[in-house]
Amino acid sequence: MRAIFLDKDGTLVEDIPYNVNPSLLEFTWQAGQALQILQQLGYALIVVTNQSGVAKGLFTETALQPIHNRLCERLAQYGVTLAGFYYCPHSPDGTVARYATACTCRKPMPGMLLRAAHEHGIDLSQSWMIGDILNDVEAGRRAGCRTVLIDNGNETEWKMSPLRTPDLTAQNLYEAATLIAREHAGRQGQAPAGGELAAP
């Protein structure tokens, strides 16, 4: 199995800091159609998201389940299914003792991707990580995935290194999906997916 690992805030949905209100969840431009393309290519779709608001005492882990549920409901309108939803509740500067720690799951570390790969039988070398900051890229590369940076202005530090250099750069998730589809088609010798898919 191969997978697309997706950052949530700023990549799949609009970035509203520390949001746990499902009614405020809005997809980024043509994100549903993007995931249609990737699902049709045979990729499992897995969200991997840092949620330091738990460590900072802004909300609890249980508050993330309604967000997961809302994502699944919205994606179902596009015929898209998430294979997994993984989050890291930790932060070294947190205020809740049990979460205020360095960990191996908070991106740029690859723990969430490695756990998902183990639980779902994913070939990481055939998989992609898509995110809007270089910590996402680094997590993907550390896990052995290819990577796409969504260059939408959310990365502000640009601390570059070989581990933080993406394979591809796109303006949004839809463009990322079309680039991956083009590469996939090149390997398979077929026309890329996408373009004809309409919103519900």
C-alpha beads as a LAMMPS data file, in Angstrom:
LAMMPS data file: protein, C-alpha beads

200 atoms
199 bonds

1 atom types
1 bond types

-500.0 500.0 xlo xhi
-500.0 500.0 ylo yhi
-500.0 500.0 zlo zhi

Masses

1 110.0

Atoms # bond

1 1 1 0.000 0.000 0.000
2 1 1 1.158 3.528 -0.731
3 1 1 -0.147 6.633 0.995
4 1 1 -0.476 10.372 0.816
5 1 1 0.283 11.889 4.211
6 1 1 -1.487 15.220 4.560
7 1 1 -0.845 18.070 6.906
8 1 1 -4.202 19.414 8.095
9 1 1 -4.061 23.137 8.897
10 1 1 -3.033 25.262 5.940
11 1 1 -2.852 22.294 3.579
12 1 1 -6.141 20.387 3.704
13 1 1 -8.184 22.992 5.584
14 1 1 -7.826 26.737 6.050
15 1 1 -5.460 27.582 8.888
16 1 1 -7.393 28.851 11.897
17 1 1 -4.990 28.628 14.858
18 1 1 -6.013 26.096 17.506
19 1 1 -9.451 25.603 16.001
20 1 1 -11.539 22.739 17.391
21 1 1 -14.910 24.081 16.235
22 1 1 -16.090 21.723 13.459
23 1 1 -18.398 24.410 12.032
24 1 1 -15.366 26.583 11.202
25 1 1 -13.643 23.838 9.222
26 1 1 -13.239 24.912 5.588
27 1 1 -11.286 23.112 2.886
28 1 1 -8.509 24.901 1.059
29 1 1 -9.157 25.590 -2.632
30 1 1 -10.366 22.444 -4.430
31 1 1 -9.012 20.205 -1.685
32 1 1 -11.871 17.734 -2.098
33 1 1 -11.189 17.385 -5.811
34 1 1 -7.470 17.021 -5.070
35 1 1 -8.122 14.060 -2.800
36 1 1 -10.419 12.533 -5.419
37 1 1 -7.478 12.505 -7.814
38 1 1 -5.109 10.977 -5.278
39 1 1 -7.616 8.359 -4.148
40 1 1 -8.246 7.341 -7.765
41 1 1 -4.505 6.780 -8.131
42 1 1 -4.704 4.188 -5.361
43 1 1 -3.187 6.152 -2.507
44 1 1 -4.445 5.760 1.060
45 1 1 -5.127 9.233 2.483
46 1 1 -3.811 9.868 5.985
47 1 1 -3.855 13.109 7.970
48 1 1 -0.832 13.790 10.201
49 1 1 -1.186 16.945 12.268
50 1 1 0.629 18.683 15.123
51 1 1 -1.894 19.765 17.751
52 1 1 0.158 21.602 20.353
53 1 1 -3.011 23.236 21.679
54 1 1 -3.435 20.101 23.797
55 1 1 -0.041 20.605 25.453
56 1 1 -0.789 24.303 25.900
57 1 1 -4.064 23.574 27.678
58 1 1 -6.227 25.218 25.009
59 1 1 -8.290 22.075 24.378
60 1 1 -8.231 18.376 25.208
61 1 1 -7.547 15.374 23.014
62 1 1 -11.258 14.549 23.031
63 1 1 -11.944 17.862 21.251
64 1 1 -10.133 16.536 18.175
65 1 1 -12.600 13.714 17.539
66 1 1 -15.388 16.047 16.311
67 1 1 -12.851 17.639 13.940
68 1 1 -11.952 14.202 12.579
69 1 1 -15.652 13.366 12.232
70 1 1 -16.378 16.612 10.373
71 1 1 -13.483 16.036 7.995
72 1 1 -14.798 12.577 7.182
73 1 1 -18.326 13.907 6.638
74 1 1 -17.140 16.653 4.298
75 1 1 -14.842 14.346 2.331
76 1 1 -17.624 11.780 1.948
77 1 1 -19.407 14.362 -0.232
78 1 1 -16.543 13.866 -2.703
79 1 1 -16.515 10.090 -2.365
80 1 1 -13.228 10.359 -0.471
81 1 1 -12.324 8.286 2.587
82 1 1 -9.545 8.946 5.070
83 1 1 -7.560 5.836 5.949
84 1 1 -6.183 7.450 9.092
85 1 1 -6.066 10.558 11.272
86 1 1 -2.982 10.946 13.455
87 1 1 -2.147 13.854 15.708
88 1 1 0.678 14.830 18.039
89 1 1 -0.553 16.483 21.268
90 1 1 2.931 17.304 22.559
91 1 1 4.979 20.492 22.714
92 1 1 8.227 21.169 24.590
93 1 1 6.827 24.557 25.678
94 1 1 3.469 23.174 26.775
95 1 1 1.828 23.935 30.108
96 1 1 0.103 20.565 30.666
97 1 1 2.762 18.410 32.277
98 1 1 1.940 15.084 30.633
99 1 1 2.176 16.653 27.133
100 1 1 4.979 19.179 27.749
101 1 1 7.759 17.062 26.335
102 1 1 9.962 16.538 23.336
103 1 1 8.734 13.560 21.360
104 1 1 9.284 11.586 18.176
105 1 1 5.810 12.251 16.766
106 1 1 5.776 16.046 16.515
107 1 1 6.743 17.106 13.004
108 1 1 9.520 17.551 11.847
109 1 1 10.034 14.166 13.498
110 1 1 8.524 11.266 11.538
111 1 1 6.773 9.360 14.326
112 1 1 3.196 9.785 13.078
113 1 1 4.138 8.619 9.586
114 1 1 6.088 5.643 10.908
115 1 1 3.209 4.615 13.164
116 1 1 0.728 4.891 10.297
117 1 1 3.011 2.878 8.036
118 1 1 3.262 0.128 10.650
119 1 1 -0.491 0.050 11.335
120 1 1 -1.571 0.149 7.674
121 1 1 1.233 -1.761 5.967
122 1 1 2.384 1.270 3.947
123 1 1 5.440 1.323 1.703
124 1 1 6.921 4.690 2.656
125 1 1 9.242 4.737 -0.355
126 1 1 6.145 4.782 -2.592
127 1 1 4.378 7.431 -0.521
128 1 1 4.224 11.232 -0.343
129 1 1 4.034 13.828 2.415
130 1 1 2.254 17.081 1.524
131 1 1 2.413 20.109 3.802
132 1 1 2.661 23.879 3.899
133 1 1 5.821 24.297 5.983
134 1 1 9.293 22.812 5.865
135 1 1 8.706 20.835 9.076
136 1 1 6.223 18.778 7.038
137 1 1 8.829 18.232 4.346
138 1 1 11.414 17.179 6.909
139 1 1 9.026 14.723 8.565
140 1 1 8.270 13.172 5.195
141 1 1 11.908 12.887 4.213
142 1 1 12.882 11.425 7.596
143 1 1 10.202 8.778 7.070
144 1 1 11.510 7.970 3.589
145 1 1 8.686 9.577 1.600
146 1 1 8.791 11.917 -1.346
147 1 1 7.516 15.368 -0.459
148 1 1 5.532 18.335 -1.746
149 1 1 5.678 21.787 -0.181
150 1 1 2.545 23.888 -0.526
151 1 1 4.149 27.319 -0.900
152 1 1 1.200 29.428 0.246
153 1 1 3.008 31.854 2.544
154 1 1 2.705 29.840 5.762
155 1 1 6.410 28.996 5.849
156 1 1 8.198 32.087 7.155
157 1 1 11.581 30.888 8.441
158 1 1 12.962 29.041 5.381
159 1 1 15.676 27.237 7.345
160 1 1 16.861 25.005 4.537
161 1 1 18.812 21.745 4.652
162 1 1 18.830 18.553 2.562
163 1 1 16.089 17.114 4.809
164 1 1 13.981 20.241 4.287
165 1 1 14.218 20.357 0.497
166 1 1 10.959 19.202 -1.136
167 1 1 10.804 17.030 -4.225
168 1 1 8.052 19.240 -5.632
169 1 1 6.534 22.644 -4.855
170 1 1 2.915 23.634 -5.505
171 1 1 0.680 26.607 -4.781
172 1 1 -2.132 24.527 -3.284
173 1 1 -3.238 20.959 -2.627
174 1 1 -4.989 20.640 -5.985
175 1 1 -1.807 21.545 -7.860
176 1 1 0.118 19.104 -5.669
177 1 1 -2.321 16.343 -6.615
178 1 1 -1.999 17.092 -10.325
179 1 1 1.808 17.052 -10.084
180 1 1 1.753 13.687 -8.324
181 1 1 -0.743 12.398 -10.901
182 1 1 1.568 13.530 -13.697
183 1 1 4.522 11.718 -12.169
184 1 1 2.388 8.635 -11.581
185 1 1 1.198 8.708 -15.191
186 1 1 4.760 9.009 -16.417
187 1 1 5.694 5.846 -14.553
188 1 1 2.577 4.016 -15.691
189 1 1 2.538 5.345 -19.264
190 1 1 -0.996 6.688 -19.022
191 1 1 -2.897 9.974 -18.986
192 1 1 -2.968 11.685 -15.586
193 1 1 -6.107 11.747 -13.507
194 1 1 -7.926 14.972 -12.725
195 1 1 -9.480 17.874 -14.533
196 1 1 -12.830 16.248 -15.194
197 1 1 -13.784 15.906 -11.557
198 1 1 -16.489 18.243 -10.368
199 1 1 -17.449 19.413 -6.914
200 1 1 -20.612 17.884 -5.463

Bonds

1 1 1 2
2 1 2 3
3 1 3 4
4 1 4 5
5 1 5 6
6 1 6 7
7 1 7 8
8 1 8 9
9 1 9 10
10 1 10 11
11 1 11 12
12 1 12 13
13 1 13 14
14 1 14 15
15 1 15 16
16 1 16 17
17 1 17 18
18 1 18 19
19 1 19 20
20 1 20 21
21 1 21 22
22 1 22 23
23 1 23 24
24 1 24 25
25 1 25 26
26 1 26 27
27 1 27 28
28 1 28 29
29 1 29 30
30 1 30 31
31 1 31 32
32 1 32 33
33 1 33 34
34 1 34 35
35 1 35 36
36 1 36 37
37 1 37 38
38 1 38 39
39 1 39 40
40 1 40 41
41 1 41 42
42 1 42 43
43 1 43 44
44 1 44 45
45 1 45 46
46 1 46 47
47 1 47 48
48 1 48 49
49 1 49 50
50 1 50 51
51 1 51 52
52 1 52 53
53 1 53 54
54 1 54 55
55 1 55 56
56 1 56 57
57 1 57 58
58 1 58 59
59 1 59 60
60 1 60 61
61 1 61 62
62 1 62 63
63 1 63 64
64 1 64 65
65 1 65 66
66 1 66 67
67 1 67 68
68 1 68 69
69 1 69 70
70 1 70 71
71 1 71 72
72 1 72 73
73 1 73 74
74 1 74 75
75 1 75 76
76 1 76 77
77 1 77 78
78 1 78 79
79 1 79 80
80 1 80 81
81 1 81 82
82 1 82 83
83 1 83 84
84 1 84 85
85 1 85 86
86 1 86 87
87 1 87 88
88 1 88 89
89 1 89 90
90 1 90 91
91 1 91 92
92 1 92 93
93 1 93 94
94 1 94 95
95 1 95 96
96 1 96 97
97 1 97 98
98 1 98 99
99 1 99 100
100 1 100 101
101 1 101 102
102 1 102 103
103 1 103 104
104 1 104 105
105 1 105 106
106 1 106 107
107 1 107 108
108 1 108 109
109 1 109 110
110 1 110 111
111 1 111 112
112 1 112 113
113 1 113 114
114 1 114 115
115 1 115 116
116 1 116 117
117 1 117 118
118 1 118 119
119 1 119 120
120 1 120 121
121 1 121 122
122 1 122 123
123 1 123 124
124 1 124 125
125 1 125 126
126 1 126 127
127 1 127 128
128 1 128 129
129 1 129 130
130 1 130 131
131 1 131 132
132 1 132 133
133 1 133 134
134 1 134 135
135 1 135 136
136 1 136 137
137 1 137 138
138 1 138 139
139 1 139 140
140 1 140 141
141 1 141 142
142 1 142 143
143 1 143 144
144 1 144 145
145 1 145 146
146 1 146 147
147 1 147 148
148 1 148 149
149 1 149 150
150 1 150 151
151 1 151 152
152 1 152 153
153 1 153 154
154 1 154 155
155 1 155 156
156 1 156 157
157 1 157 158
158 1 158 159
159 1 159 160
160 1 160 161
161 1 161 162
162 1 162 163
163 1 163 164
164 1 164 165
165 1 165 166
166 1 166 167
167 1 167 168
168 1 168 169
169 1 169 170
170 1 170 171
171 1 171 172
172 1 172 173
173 1 173 174
174 1 174 175
175 1 175 176
176 1 176 177
177 1 177 178
178 1 178 179
179 1 179 180
180 1 180 181
181 1 181 182
182 1 182 183
183 1 183 184
184 1 184 185
185 1 185 186
186 1 186 187
187 1 187 188
188 1 188 189
189 1 189 190
190 1 190 191
191 1 191 192
192 1 192 193
193 1 193 194
194 1 194 195
195 1 195 196
196 1 196 197
197 1 197 198
198 1 198 199
199 1 199 200
